[in-house]
């Protein structure tokens, strides 16, 4: 499990040894964006990542694909 709390900054998951291994998520009080490439590059995750959202599995085609995160 990885817990991130830094806001208003793109976080590259490779820095936490968590690149391309995300399979589920739980968002805290701030909306979050997931990206397929480092530095908010590539595709934006299409699932619900608003405040307090969660999913036991990622949308089709996204399992183990998230490389960066932005917390609003």
N, C-alpha and C positions, 0 to 999 in steps of 0.2 A: 504494500500500500504506500502511496505517496500523498502527502498533504502539502499543498502550496498555499501561500497567503499573500505574496507580494502582489500589489495592485499596480495597474497602469504601466506595466512593463511586460514585454514578450519574454516568456520563459522557455528556453530550449530544453526539452526533456532529456537530451543526451547529457546535459550537465548534471543530472540526477541519476544517471544510469537507468533511465526509464523511457528511452526513445523506442517507439514502435512496439510497445508491449501493453498499451492500455486496452482493456477489454470491457471495463465498466467504469462508472463514475458517479460521484455525488458532489454536487455544487453547493457551496455555502451561501452566504448572504449576498454575494455579488455575482452578477452574470459573468459568464466565461465564454471564450471562443476557443475552439480546438482547430488546429491546422495540420495538414498532412506533411508539411515540410518545415524545417527549422526557420526561425525568424519570421513567423507568421506568413510563410510562403505556401504555395500550392493551394489546395482546395480547403474551403472552410467547412467544417463538420455541419451537416444539415439537421442534426437532431436538436432537441430542446436542451439548451445549456443556460437557461435563465436562472435567476436566483432560486436556490433550493430545489433545482431539478436533479433527478437521478435516473440512472438506467442500469439494469443488471447486465445488459449487453449493448454494444454500440450498434448503430444502424448498419444495414447490409453493406459490405465492402469496406467498412472502417475498422474492423477488429484488428488490433495491433498495427495501426497506421498513424496514430497521432504522434507528431514530432515537436509541436510547440503549442503553448497555451497563453492566452491573454486574459487576465482577470480585470474586469472593469472597476 
